[in-house]
Every structure is written in structure tokens, then in C-alpha cells.
Amino acid sequence: MVVTPPTTSVPEPASIFGLLAVSAFGVNSIAKRKYKTIRG
């Protein structure tokens, strides 16, 4: 019998890192687009 501790709603570090990378990439692309339109 394997005793597993009660899991909370915390995703694994790999998924957190992936989500962070994707969000950072999205924010970066949006910022670049806005910067281009402002500079004209």
C-alpha cells in the first residue's frame, strides 16, 4: 500500500515554468507590437 500525501492544487514546477515562459513570450510580443505602433 502506497500512502500519498494530500495533494493541493499546485502544478508541478515544469508546468509552472512552461506557463511562465509562454506568458512572458506573449507579453513580449504584445509589447513589441505596441512599441512599433507608437513609434510609427
Secondary structure, DSSP 8 states (H G I E B T S, - for coil): --------S---HHHHHHHHHHHHHHHHHHHHHHHHHHH-
